[in-house]
Every structure is written in C-alpha cells, then in structure tokens.
C-alpha cells in the first residue's frame, strides 16, 4: 500500500498480527527474523533486521530478499490481488530454498475472489450467500432481484479484506445506482444482507484435513452504510464448536492445497434454526491470531509450523479459553 493512504483499521490490525507473530517466533528461539515495513511506519523492535520500503518498491525488495531466507511468512490483504501476487513470488522462490509457510495457489485464488469462493462453497454443499456481479446488475440481468424478499443489500469489492469497502443499501435500486458510479460495477459485487451473529473460526489445514483452533465472535457495528470491527472474542462462539468443526473439515476437503493457518468468516442466523452461512475464506493469518496464544495456552506459531513442516502432524491438547481482542 506504499502508493496510497494507509487505512487506520488495516494498519492497526496488520501491526497487531505482525507483532503477535514476531513474539511467538521469538519465543521459539530458533530464528533470525527479517521483516519489511512501510517507511511511513515504525519498524517492530521484535525483528533482528527490518528493511524500510519506500513507495512502490515493496515487490522488488520482497523478491530480492527471498533468496536470503529459509522460511517465508506472509501477512497481506487479498485487496488488489496483493496476497495472490506475493504468494506467487514465494512459489517461484521455492526451488531456491525459501520455503513458503502458506496456502497453495488454488486456495489463495479462491480466498481472494468472492465469486470463486461462492461457487466453490456452493459446489461443496456448504451454506453461503448468493453473489451477483456488478456488471450483471448494470446490464439488467438481475431483474428478479427486485422481486426477492430482501430489504437490505451489501456491496463488496470482489477482492476486499476485512470491512474495507463494504456498503449497505436499503433497496436494489439504490445499490444499482451506486454501482454504476465511477465504474464500480467492474470491481464490486452484491449480496443480500444476512442478519445474525458475525463470527469466525481459525483452523489448521494440511492435505485436505482440518484441525479447529478457535470459534470466535466478531463485534461488528453498523456505522451508517458501513461496518466497523470493534473487537473479537476468541472462543466467544464455543457453543458452536462441533458445527464449526464440521464446516472446517468440509472447507479443507474443498481446498486440498490449503496449508497452515486459515480463517473463515461466518454468520450464524440465530432467528432461523441457527443456520450457519460461510461468508469468506481467508488463506492467511487473520486478526484472531492475536489472541490465540492466550486462548490455547500454546504457541500458535509453533503449532502452525509443525502442521506445515511435519508429514504426520498430531494436534496437541489445547485450552479453549475466552479472550477479548479490542480493536
């Protein structure tokens, strides 16, 4: 994001994730840690070396640094294809010895595209919400939507991260008018708004298998036509553990090249049989990672690395404590 203004929410969440991961890696006392940081921000004191990156230079410096390290751990948003592009640089460097601690191409691509994610979830018989392309709205290919009993609609960037860029509309006509402005229809999609409890779960994946780490409640408030994430309660949704675990296994089976940590956003419809809708799959560290060590009574970085690097991974006994992360 070197060429654009930094959103306060993403800077906050990104810094929390980075520093939590660096603390956990430092506790393992096995690594010399190198990080890159936006030159506008303060480097983390937890790294052995931190390279300042000026505007527009990130990919070049990242690619130049890869051959000098043994392991690579990305924290990046899906927005503008950043996570996918950096992951591809890591795949390319694999032959040179830099082992990527992250998901494969298919899982990353599906996690980046909300349309592909919807199609994959639907084909795997996992409850989700329909997606309508902005281009189809503008072209009048979605006339039936105005007759559906949906009072509120959500517009999202096709490759957005977190709550950034999400807008609420009280009618399909208002949504269509907004999407037409400034060619937004090229990058936005529409979904019916689903009421319920915003939640997520964190899991480990390897070879189509899944191990659930935590069931989290996301404290999301409506701010006019936008959403704001004010905090996360790790294991705030423990009552749904068994059901989340079943969904986690379905997701891992759907994404056999998902590897290591994956976060999944869901909505629990508490008004209608507690039906669970999968909204998004994040093939990367999520903000919930920040509270995992305290919740698990275990170093989550070690856990993730054991999963990625050990052929016969066995999940240790972990705590299921409730931990609140203010944002």
C-alpha positions in Angstrom: 0.0 0.0 0.0 3.0 2.2 -0.4 1.4 4.4 -3.1 -1.8 5.1 -1.2 -3.1 6.4 2.1 -3.0 3.8 4.9 -6.4 3.0 6.3 -6.2 3.2 10.1 -8.1 -0.1 10.7 -5.8 -2.1 8.4 -2.6 -0.5 9.9 -3.9 -1.4 13.4 -4.9 -5.0 12.6 -1.8 -5.6 10.5 0.5 -4.3 13.2 -1.3 -6.5 15.8 -0.9 -9.6 13.7 2.7 -8.9 12.8 3.8 -8.3 16.4 1.9 -11.3 17.8 3.6 -13.5 15.2 7.0 -12.0 15.9 6.6 -12.5 19.6 5.7 -16.2 19.1 8.6 -16.7 16.7 11.0 -15.0 19.2 9.8 -17.3 22.0 10.8 -20.3 19.9 14.5 -19.1 19.9 15.2 -20.8 16.6 15.2 -18.0 14.0 16.9 -14.8 12.8 13.9 -12.7 11.8 13.9 -10.3 8.9 10.8 -8.1 8.3 9.9 -5.5 5.7 8.0 -2.4 6.8 6.4 0.6 5.2 8.8 3.5 5.5 6.0 5.7 7.0 5.6 3.3 9.9 7.8 2.4 12.9 9.6 -0.9 12.5 8.9 -3.6 15.0 11.7 -4.0 17.7 11.0 -7.7 17.7 12.8 -8.3 14.4 16.5 -8.8 14.1 16.5 -6.9 10.8 13.8 -4.6 9.4 14.0 -3.2 5.9 12.3 0.1 5.3 10.3 0.1 2.0 9.6 3.3 0.1 6.6 4.0 -2.1 6.1 1.5 -4.9 9.2 -0.6 -4.0 7.7 -3.5 -2.0 7.5 -6.2 -4.6 11.0 -5.5 -5.8 12.6 -5.6 -2.3 10.5 -8.6 -1.3 11.7 -10.6 -4.3 15.3 -9.5 -3.7 15.1 -10.6 -0.1 13.6 -14.0 -0.7 16.8 -15.8 -1.8 18.5 -14.8 1.5 16.0 -16.5 3.8 14.9 -20.1 4.5 11.3 -19.6 5.5 8.7 -17.0 4.4 5.6 -16.0 6.3 3.2 -13.6 4.6 0.7 -11.3 6.2 -1.1 -9.5 3.4 -4.6 -8.5 2.4 -6.5 -10.0 -0.6 -7.2 -6.5 -1.9 -6.0 -5.7 -5.4 -4.6 -9.2 -5.7 -1.7 -8.4 -3.3 -1.8 -11.7 -1.3 -2.0 -13.8 -4.5 0.8 -11.8 -6.2 3.1 -12.1 -3.3 2.3 -15.8 -2.8 3.2 -16.4 -6.5 6.6 -14.8 -5.8 7.0 -17.2 -2.9 6.0 -20.2 -5.0 8.6 -19.2 -7.6 11.4 -18.9 -5.0 10.6 -22.4 -3.6 13.3 -24.0 -5.8 15.8 -21.5 -4.5 15.3 -22.7 -0.9 12.8 -20.2 0.5 10.0 -22.4 1.9 6.6 -20.6 2.0 4.6 -21.2 5.1 1.2 -20.6 3.4 -1.5 -21.9 1.2 -1.2 -23.1 -2.4 -2.3 -21.3 -5.5 -5.9 -22.7 -5.7 -6.8 -22.0 -2.1 -5.3 -18.5 -2.3 -7.1 -17.7 -5.5 -10.5 -18.9 -4.2 -9.9 -16.9 -1.0 -9.0 -13.8 -3.0 -12.1 -13.9 -5.2 -15.5 -13.7 -3.6 -17.2 -15.0 -6.7 -14.9 -18.1 -7.0 -15.4 -18.6 -3.2 -19.2 -18.6 -3.6 -19.0 -21.1 -6.4 -16.7 -23.4 -4.6 -18.8 -23.3 -1.4 -22.0 -23.9 -3.4 -20.4 -26.9 -5.2 -19.2 -28.3 -1.8 -22.8 -28.1 -0.4 -21.7 -25.5 2.2 -24.3 -22.9 3.1 -23.3 -19.5 1.8 -25.0 -16.3 0.3 -25.5 -15.8 -3.4 -23.2 -13.4 -5.2 -24.3 -11.1 -8.1 -21.7 -9.4 -10.3 -21.8 -5.6 -10.5 -21.7 -5.9 -14.3 -24.8 -8.1 -14.3 -26.7 -5.5 -12.1 -25.9 -2.7 -14.5 -26.7 -4.8 -17.6 -30.2 -5.6 -16.2 -29.5 -9.3 -15.9 -30.7 -9.4 -12.3 -34.3 -8.2 -12.7 -35.6 -11.0 -10.5 -33.7 -9.5 -7.5 -36.2 -6.6 -7.1 -38.9 -9.2 -6.5 -37.0 -11.1 -3.9 -37.9 -10.5 -0.3 -34.7 -8.9 0.6 -34.9 -5.5 2.3 -31.1 -4.8 2.6 -28.2 -5.4 0.2 -24.5 -5.4 0.6 -21.9 -4.2 -2.0 -18.4 -5.6 -1.6 -15.2 -5.3 -3.5 -14.5 -8.6 -5.4 -11.2 -9.0 -3.6 -11.7 -6.9 -0.4 -10.3 -7.6 3.0 -12.0 -7.1 6.4 -14.7 -4.4 6.5 -12.9 -2.2 4.0 -15.1 -1.0 1.1 -18.3 -2.7 2.2 -21.5 -0.7 1.7 -25.1 -1.3 2.8 -28.2 -0.3 0.7 -31.9 -0.4 1.6 -33.1 -1.3 -1.9 -31.7 -3.0 -5.1 -32.4 0.3 -7.0 -30.1 2.3 -4.6 -27.5 -0.4 -4.9 -27.6 -0.5 -8.7 -27.4 3.3 -8.9 -24.3 3.3 -6.6 -22.6 0.5 -8.5 -23.0 2.5 -11.8 -21.0 5.4 -10.4 -17.3 5.6 -11.4 -17.4 2.1 -13.0 -17.7 0.5 -9.6 -19.6 -2.4 -11.3 -16.2 -3.6 -12.6 -14.8 -4.4 -9.2 -17.9 -4.7 -6.9 -20.4 -7.5 -6.3 -23.7 -7.6 -4.5 -25.1 -10.0 -1.8 -28.3 -10.0 0.2 -27.7 -8.8 3.7 -28.0 -11.6 6.2 -28.8 -10.8 9.8 -27.3 -12.8 12.6 -24.2 -13.1 14.8 -20.9 -12.3 12.9 -18.4 -15.0 13.8 -15.3 -16.7 12.5 -13.2 -19.7 13.2 -9.5 -20.3 13.0 -8.2 -23.6 11.8 -5.1 -25.5 10.5 -5.2 -27.3 7.2 -3.0 -29.9 5.5 -3.6 -32.3 2.6 -7.4 -31.8 2.8 -7.6 -32.3 6.6 -8.6 -29.6 9.2 -8.0 -29.0 12.9 -10.1 -26.4 14.6 -8.3 -23.9 16.8 -11.0 -21.4 18.0 -14.6 -20.3 17.4 -14.7 -16.5 17.6 -17.4 -13.8 17.9 -16.7 -10.7 15.8 -18.0 -7.5 17.3 -19.2 -5.6 14.2 -21.2 -2.4 14.4 -23.1 -0.6 11.7 -21.8 2.9 11.1 -24.2 4.5 8.7 -23.9 2.5 5.4 -20.6 0.8 6.6 -19.4 -1.8 9.0 -16.8 -1.4 11.7 -15.0 -4.2 13.6 -14.5 -3.1 17.2 -13.2 -6.3 18.7 -13.1 -10.1 18.6 -13.8 -12.6 21.4 -11.7 -15.7 20.8 -13.9 -18.7 21.6 -16.9 -16.5 22.1 -18.8 -19.0 20.0 -17.6 -22.2 21.7 -21.2 -23.4 21.9 -21.0 -24.0 18.1 -17.6 -25.8 18.2 -18.9 -29.1 16.8 -20.8 -27.4 14.0 -17.8 -25.2 13.1 -15.5 -28.2 13.2 -17.8 -30.0 10.6 -17.7 -26.9 8.3 -13.9 -26.6 8.8 -13.5 -30.2 7.5 -15.7 -29.5 4.5 -13.6 -26.4 3.7 -10.3 -28.2 4.0 -11.6 -31.0 1.7 -12.8 -28.4 -0.7 -9.3 -26.7 -0.7 -6.8 -29.6 -0.6 -3.8 -27.2 -1.1 -4.8 -25.1 1.8 -1.8 -25.3 4.2 -1.2 -23.9 7.7 -3.5 -21.3 9.2 -6.8 -20.4 7.5 -9.5 -18.1 8.9 -13.2 -18.5 7.9 -15.9 -15.8 8.4 -19.4 -16.9 9.0 -22.8 -15.6 10.0 -25.0 -17.5 12.5 -28.7 -16.9 11.9 -30.0 -17.1 15.4 -33.5 -16.4 14.3 -33.8 -19.4 12.0 -32.5 -22.6 13.4 -29.0 -21.2 14.0 -28.2 -21.8 10.3 -24.5 -21.0 9.6 -23.5 -19.3 6.4 -19.9 -19.2 5.3 -19.1 -15.7 4.0 -15.4 -15.6 3.4 -12.3 -17.8 3.5 -9.0 -16.1 4.4 -6.0 -18.2 3.3 -3.6 -16.3 5.6 -3.3 -15.1 9.2 -6.3 -13.2 10.5 -6.7 -10.8 13.4 -8.0 -13.6 15.6 -4.4 -14.9 15.6 -3.6 -12.1 18.1 -5.5 -13.8 20.9 -4.6 -17.4 20.1 -1.6 -17.9 22.4 -3.6 -16.8 25.4 -6.7 -18.8 24.3 -4.8 -22.1 23.5 -2.1 -21.9 26.3 0.2 -22.8 23.4 2.5 -21.0 21.0 0.4 -20.8 17.8 3.4 -20.1 15.5 4.9 -23.4 16.6 1.6 -25.2 16.1 1.3 -23.8 12.5 4.9 -24.6 11.6 4.6 -28.1 13.0 1.5 -28.5 10.8 3.2 -27.2 7.7 6.6 -28.9 8.1 5.6 -32.3 9.7 4.3 -35.0 7.5 2.4 -36.7 10.3 1.1 -33.7 12.2 -0.7 -34.5 15.5 -2.7 -31.8 17.2 -1.7 -31.5 20.9 -4.3 -30.9 23.7 -5.1 -27.3 23.7 -7.1 -25.0 26.0 -10.3 -23.3 24.8 -10.1 -20.1 26.9 -12.1 -17.0 26.0 -10.0 -13.9 25.2 -11.2 -10.5 24.1 -9.1 -8.5 21.5 -10.1 -4.8 21.4 -9.6 -3.1 18.0 
